[in-house]
Amino acid sequence: MNERTAPRWEPHSLIWAAAILAGSAAFFLIVARPQTARARELRQTIQNQQVELAARFHSLKEIARIEKEVESLTAQTAHFERRIPREPMLGGFLEELARMAQQQALQSEAIQPGEPVRCGEVFALPIALKVRGPFAKVHALLRNIEQIPRLTRIDRFISVADEEHPGNVIVELDLKVFYQAIEQGGQSG
């Protein structure tokens, strides 16, 4: 039979065990714990800096987008006098519309200006345009109108098949051009 005997601790072993325990505790308190806290602080600092860098990167992208928008707006307002002249200058515009319709081989049935209407700081000149021809040519005319330096807005577009000429359409456009509302002696000019 085996008899179990209780372990016997010798004073020398106890001193070594206490020394190892004390050394381990001292290492933990003096070295490991401060280093762990420092590592936690560094991780937090890194996370904060990553968030800040992401925000800066987003800001830079936003700045680049805004710069492009400013560039576009600058281009649109660069020739303000040509886009919204001081005088109605309707004759030249109507001639240009007729010329563009003729270039597209469209039959211009009517180009009728209306009465100016005040819109805030500018006057709007309505123009009714009626043309006949292939839809592709009408589309080209619309693209040409968009390219005109003068500010032009199309308010109404109606296209119906031309029953007399198969393959053609009759298009009615209501558009507006603008000029500045300059006050002269208490009256708008």
C-alpha positions in Angstrom: 0.0 0.0 0.0 1.0 3.4 -0.8 0.7 5.9 1.8 0.4 9.5 0.9 2.6 11.8 2.8 2.1 15.5 3.0 4.6 17.5 1.0 7.2 19.0 3.2 8.3 22.5 2.6 11.8 23.3 3.5 12.6 26.8 4.5 15.1 27.1 1.6 12.3 26.2 -1.0 9.9 28.6 0.7 12.4 31.4 0.4 12.9 30.6 -3.3 9.2 30.4 -3.9 8.6 33.7 -2.2 11.5 35.3 -4.1 10.1 34.1 -7.4 6.6 35.3 -6.5 7.9 38.7 -5.4 10.0 39.0 -8.5 7.0 38.1 -10.7 4.8 40.6 -8.8 7.4 43.3 -9.1 7.8 42.6 -12.8 4.1 42.8 -13.3 3.8 46.0 -11.3 6.9 47.8 -12.5 7.1 46.6 -16.1 4.1 44.7 -17.6 1.3 46.8 -16.2 2.7 50.2 -17.3 3.6 48.8 -20.7 0.1 47.4 -21.1 -1.4 50.8 -20.1 1.0 52.5 -22.5 0.1 50.1 -25.3 -3.6 50.8 -24.7 -2.9 54.6 -24.8 -1.0 54.1 -28.1 -3.9 52.1 -29.6 -6.3 54.8 -28.6 -4.0 57.5 -30.1 -3.7 55.5 -33.3 -7.5 55.1 -33.6 -7.9 58.8 -33.0 -5.3 59.7 -35.6 -7.0 57.2 -38.1 -10.3 58.9 -37.5 -8.7 62.3 -38.0 -6.9 61.2 -41.1 -10.2 59.8 -42.5 -11.9 63.1 -41.8 -9.1 65.0 -43.5 -9.2 62.7 -46.5 -13.0 63.2 -46.7 -12.4 67.0 -46.4 -9.9 66.9 -49.2 -12.3 65.0 -51.5 -15.0 67.5 -50.6 -12.7 70.4 -51.3 -11.8 68.8 -54.7 -15.5 68.4 -55.5 -16.2 72.0 -54.4 -13.3 73.3 -56.5 -14.8 71.5 -59.6 -18.2 73.0 -58.8 -16.7 76.5 -58.4 -14.8 76.0 -61.7 -18.1 75.0 -63.4 -19.9 78.0 -61.9 -17.1 80.3 -62.9 -17.3 79.1 -66.4 -21.1 79.6 -66.5 -20.8 83.2 -65.2 -17.6 84.1 -67.0 -19.4 85.8 -69.9 -22.3 87.1 -67.9 -22.9 90.0 -70.3 -23.2 87.5 -73.2 -25.5 85.2 -71.2 -27.8 87.9 -69.9 -27.2 91.1 -71.9 -28.2 94.6 -70.8 -30.6 95.0 -73.7 -33.2 92.6 -75.2 -31.1 92.1 -78.4 -34.0 89.9 -79.7 -33.4 90.4 -83.4 -30.0 88.8 -83.4 -31.3 85.9 -81.3 -34.3 85.3 -83.6 -32.0 85.4 -86.6 -29.7 82.9 -85.0 -32.7 80.5 -84.2 -33.8 80.7 -87.8 -30.3 80.1 -89.1 -29.9 77.0 -86.8 -33.3 75.6 -87.9 -32.2 76.1 -91.6 -28.8 74.5 -90.9 -30.7 71.4 -89.7 -32.9 71.4 -92.8 -36.0 72.0 -90.7 -39.0 73.9 -92.0 -39.4 76.9 -89.7 -43.2 77.5 -89.5 -43.2 80.2 -86.9 -40.8 82.1 -84.6 -43.0 84.4 -82.5 -41.7 86.6 -79.7 -44.0 87.4 -76.8 -44.1 90.3 -74.3 -41.2 90.6 -71.8 -42.0 89.4 -68.3 -40.1 90.6 -65.2 -38.4 87.8 -63.3 -36.7 89.3 -60.3 -33.7 91.2 -61.5 -34.1 90.2 -65.1 -36.7 90.2 -67.9 -37.7 87.0 -69.7 -38.5 87.2 -73.4 -40.8 84.4 -74.4 -40.5 83.0 -77.9 -42.7 80.4 -79.5 -41.0 78.3 -82.1 -42.7 75.8 -84.5 -40.6 73.6 -86.8 -41.2 70.6 -88.9 -38.7 67.8 -89.9 -37.0 64.6 -88.8 -36.9 64.2 -85.0 -33.1 63.6 -85.2 -32.7 67.1 -86.8 -35.0 68.6 -84.1 -32.8 67.0 -81.4 -29.7 68.5 -83.1 -31.5 71.9 -83.1 -32.1 71.6 -79.3 -28.4 70.8 -78.8 -27.5 73.9 -80.8 -29.8 76.0 -78.7 -28.1 74.7 -75.5 -24.8 75.7 -77.0 -25.8 79.3 -77.5 -23.9 81.6 -75.1 -27.1 83.4 -74.2 -29.1 82.0 -71.3 -32.0 80.1 -72.7 -34.7 78.1 -71.0 -37.1 75.8 -72.7 -40.5 75.9 -70.9 -42.5 73.6 -73.2 -41.8 71.0 -75.8 -44.5 69.3 -77.8 -43.7 66.8 -80.6 -46.4 65.2 -82.8 -46.0 63.0 -85.8 -46.4 64.8 -89.1 -49.2 62.9 -90.9 -48.6 64.7 -94.2 -44.9 63.7 -94.2 -44.2 60.3 -92.7 -41.0 60.1 -90.7 -41.2 63.8 -89.7 -42.5 65.5 -86.6 -44.1 68.9 -85.9 -42.5 70.4 -82.8 -43.7 73.4 -80.8 -41.2 75.0 -78.4 -41.8 77.7 -75.9 -38.5 79.1 -74.7 -37.3 82.2 -72.9 -34.2 84.3 -73.2 -33.3 86.9 -70.6 -31.9 90.4 -70.3 -31.0 92.6 -67.4 -33.7 94.8 -65.8 -31.9 98.1 -65.8 -33.8 100.9 -64.1 -33.6 104.1 -66.1 -35.3 107.2 -64.7 -37.7 105.1 -62.6 -38.7 102.9 -65.6 -37.4 99.5 -66.5 -35.7 99.4 -69.9 
